[in-house]
Amino acid sequence: MRRRNFSTVRKMTRGVKLIHQDLLTEHPLDPVAERILDCMRGRISPALQGHFMQLLRSFDEDMQIEMADDLNDFSQDHTAHTTGVVSADIILDLGYKMIAFEHNILKKSERSKTINRMRK
């Protein structure tokens, strides 16, 4: 399987060396957070659910549970929550946008931008 490169620094700069570290096994998904994300089955695509399971892994167990709960709430009633933790809120904001895209509630202009980015 080809590994996706999410690094923009390598694409946007010259002379930058990128070293890949595989820390995935050191940052597991909390079982409670995983069960909460499983509750979203049928409301979001399996691909998006898997994406969220990967995104939450970089946070501690309590934050994973909070974020999973917030994403689950948004997938049910489109109520967005923030945590006050910038890194978590950036991920949540991205997650809300992805859910809104799948639920077809993203504003038309934003939906067009997203579709154009996906085509690149």
FENSULHU-V165040 format. One record per residue. SS is DSSP state (H for helix, E for strand, - for the rest). PHI is phi in radians with two decimals (999 if undefined). Layout:
BEGIN
ss=SS phi=PHI
ss=SS phi=PHI
END
This chain:
BEGIN
ss=- phi=999
ss=- phi=-1.33
ss=- phi=-1.47
ss=- phi=-1.33
ss=- phi=-1.77
ss=- phi=-1.65
ss=- phi=-1.38
ss=- phi=-1.55
ss=H phi=-1.07
ss=H phi=-1.21
ss=H phi=-1.36
ss=H phi=-1.84
ss=- phi=-2.32
ss=- phi=-1.99
ss=- phi=1.32
ss=- phi=-1.70
ss=- phi=-1.75
ss=- phi=-1.93
ss=- phi=-1.95
ss=- phi=-1.53
ss=- phi=-2.02
ss=- phi=-1.72
ss=- phi=-1.81
ss=H phi=-0.97
ss=H phi=-1.20
ss=H phi=-1.48
ss=- phi=-2.27
ss=- phi=-1.32
ss=- phi=-1.44
ss=- phi=-1.08
ss=H phi=-1.02
ss=H phi=-1.19
ss=H phi=-1.08
ss=H phi=-1.10
ss=H phi=-1.14
ss=H phi=-1.12
ss=H phi=-1.13
ss=H phi=-1.11
ss=- phi=-1.14
ss=- phi=-1.46
ss=E phi=-0.96
ss=- phi=1.61
ss=- phi=-1.76
ss=E phi=-2.37
ss=- phi=-1.22
ss=H phi=-1.01
ss=H phi=-1.10
ss=H phi=-1.18
ss=H phi=-1.05
ss=H phi=-1.11
ss=H phi=-1.09
ss=H phi=-1.10
ss=H phi=-1.08
ss=H phi=-1.32
ss=H phi=-1.10
ss=H phi=-1.30
ss=H phi=-1.06
ss=H phi=-1.44
ss=- phi=-1.88
ss=- phi=-1.24
ss=H phi=-0.99
ss=H phi=-1.10
ss=H phi=-1.21
ss=H phi=-1.01
ss=H phi=-1.12
ss=H phi=-1.05
ss=H phi=-1.18
ss=H phi=-1.06
ss=H phi=-1.09
ss=H phi=-1.12
ss=H phi=-1.12
ss=H phi=-1.08
ss=H phi=-1.01
ss=H phi=-1.12
ss=H phi=-1.20
ss=H phi=-1.55
ss=H phi=-2.22
ss=- phi=1.02
ss=- phi=-1.76
ss=- phi=-1.61
ss=- phi=-2.04
ss=- phi=-2.10
ss=- phi=-1.90
ss=- phi=1.52
ss=- phi=-1.81
ss=H phi=-0.94
ss=H phi=-1.10
ss=H phi=-1.20
ss=H phi=-1.19
ss=H phi=-1.13
ss=H phi=-1.16
ss=H phi=-1.07
ss=H phi=-1.04
ss=H phi=-1.10
ss=H phi=-1.09
ss=H phi=-1.08
ss=H phi=-1.11
ss=H phi=-1.14
ss=H phi=-1.16
ss=H phi=-1.05
ss=H phi=-1.09
ss=H phi=-1.16
ss=- phi=-1.49
ss=- phi=1.04
ss=- phi=-2.00
ss=- phi=-1.27
ss=- phi=-0.95
ss=H phi=-0.94
ss=H phi=-1.13
ss=H phi=-1.21
ss=H phi=-1.09
ss=H phi=-1.09
ss=H phi=-1.05
ss=H phi=-1.12
ss=H phi=-1.10
ss=H phi=-1.10
ss=H phi=-1.16
ss=H phi=-1.18
ss=H phi=-1.32
ss=- phi=-1.25
END
